[in-house]
Every structure is written in structure tokens, then in C-alpha cells.
């Protein structure tokens, strides 16, 4: 693995941790859904036997798993993926936009969803997204030119 690309190991580990967390919430059931601030409607559906909350979290976990694979590709651990720079740029922007919008939303947007999940959920999840976005941005800036070149094994 090229030394300069090792900076992508931290973003891939963060994405992997998010995958594990979402899977753990599914296994933890309604108690974990509540603890991590998921909407009461989803918890109620889960308690009524619906698979929809699990499918939603599996979809999120799958998305983060794909992002982890792209970061591992950028690190040189996996084979070079097609469209590596554009996808990693999009992932970085998604983390940053979600984080910054989530921090601003409770201040400017009086919607029932804010009361459902609670402001603490929005603040903590948004801070985590901003931190992950900054880690991705650092790796992206450090390896921008290198990501265009094929990985040397």
C-alpha cells in the first residue's frame, strides 16, 4: 500500500464502525432504537412486528459499507475502483452537509421531527457527521492527485 494512501484507513475504519453500529442497533431491537434516538414511529412499527425499521437500517448500513470499500480502495487495500475521486468527494460532501445542516436545523426549523428525535440527537449525530466529513476531507485533499493514478501493488 502506498504510504500517501494510508490516510484513507481512518475514513474506512469510521465507515466500518458506522456499519457495525447500525447492525448492532438492529440486533438490539426496540430498546437500542430508542436509545439511539430513532423516531418513535419507527420504534412503534418495530414493536408491531414490522420489518421496515430493520430494512431502513440495513439500507443505511449497506450504504456505509460501500463507502468503506471506496475508502479501502483509495488506501490501496482493495483494487482500484472506478470513479474513485468523484465518489469520495460526494461522500465527503454528504457527511459535511448532513452534519452542518443538522447543527443548524434545530435553530431555524421548528418541525415536529425535532421534538420526536430531540435536539440532543440532532446535535450529537451532526457533530459526528461533521467530524467524519473533516476526516474524509483531509484524506481527499492529501491524496487528490494520487487518486487519479492507478494503485501500484
SVG drawing of the C-alpha trace seen along z (x, -y; Angstrom):
<svg xmlns="http://www.w3.org/2000/svg" viewBox="-48 -30 53 39">
<polyline fill="none" stroke="black" stroke-width="0.4" points="0.0,0.0 1.5,-3.4 2.4,-5.5 0.4,-8.5 -2.8,-6.5 -2.7,-5.2 -4.5,-8.3 -7.7,-6.6 -7.5,-3.9 -9.1,-6.1 -12.1,-7.1 -12.6,-3.4 -12.5,-2.5 -15.0,-5.2 -17.4,-4.0 -16.9,-0.4 -17.7,-1.5 -21.0,-3.1 -21.9,0.2 -21.3,2.2 -23.3,-0.4 -26.3,-0.2 -26.2,3.7 -25.9,3.6 -29.0,1.4 -30.9,3.9 -29.8,6.7 -30.5,4.7 -34.2,4.2 -36.6,1.5 -34.5,0.6 -31.5,-0.3 -33.7,-2.1 -34.9,-4.3 -31.5,-4.8 -30.0,-6.0 -32.9,-8.4 -34.7,-6.8 -38.2,-8.2 -41.0,-6.9 -42.9,-5.9 -40.2,-3.5 -40.0,-2.0 -43.7,-1.6 -43.6,0.1 -40.9,2.4 -42.8,3.3 -45.8,4.2 -43.7,6.7 -42.8,4.6 -39.6,5.2 -39.5,1.7 -37.2,0.2 -34.7,3.1 -34.8,2.6 -34.1,-1.1 -31.2,-0.5 -29.9,2.3 -30.1,-0.1 -28.0,-2.7 -25.5,0.0 -25.1,1.1 -24.5,-2.5 -21.8,-3.0 -20.3,0.4 -20.0,-0.8 -18.4,-4.0 -15.9,-1.9 -15.0,0.1 -14.3,-3.0 -12.1,-4.3 -10.3,-1.0 -9.8,-1.2 -8.3,-4.7 -6.0,-3.3 -4.8,-0.6 -6.2,2.3 -8.8,3.1 -8.4,3.0 -8.8,-0.5 -12.5,-1.4 -13.9,-3.2 -14.9,-6.9 -12.9,-6.9 -12.4,-10.7 -15.9,-11.7 -17.5,-9.2 -15.2,-10.0 -15.8,-13.7 -19.6,-13.0 -19.2,-11.0 -17.2,-13.9 -19.8,-16.4 -22.7,-14.3 -21.1,-14.0 -20.4,-17.7 -23.7,-18.9 -25.6,-16.4 -23.6,-17.5 -23.8,-21.2 -27.5,-21.1 -28.2,-19.0 -26.5,-21.5 -28.4,-24.4 -31.8,-22.7 -32.8,-22.8 -32.0,-26.5 -34.1,-27.5 -36.6,-24.8 -39.5,-24.2 -40.7,-20.8 -42.3,-18.0 -39.4,-15.8 -37.1,-17.9 -39.3,-17.1 -39.5,-13.4 -35.8,-12.7 -34.9,-15.5 -32.3,-18.2 -29.6,-16.2 -29.9,-13.5 -29.5,-16.2 -26.5,-17.8 -24.6,-14.6 -25.3,-12.9 -24.4,-16.1 -21.2,-16.6 -20.2,-13.0 -21.1,-13.7 -19.0,-16.9 -16.0,-15.0 -16.3,-12.2 -16.6,-14.7 -13.5,-16.5 -11.5,-13.2 -12.7,-12.4 -11.9,-15.9 -8.3,-15.7 -7.7,-12.4 -9.2,-13.7 -7.0,-16.8 -3.9,-14.9 -4.4,-12.3 -6.3,-14.3 -3.5,-13.9 -2.6,-10.4 -6.2,-9.2 -6.1,-9.8 -3.1,-7.5 -3.5,-3.7 -2.5,-1.9 0.9,-0.4 0.9,3.0"/>
</svg>
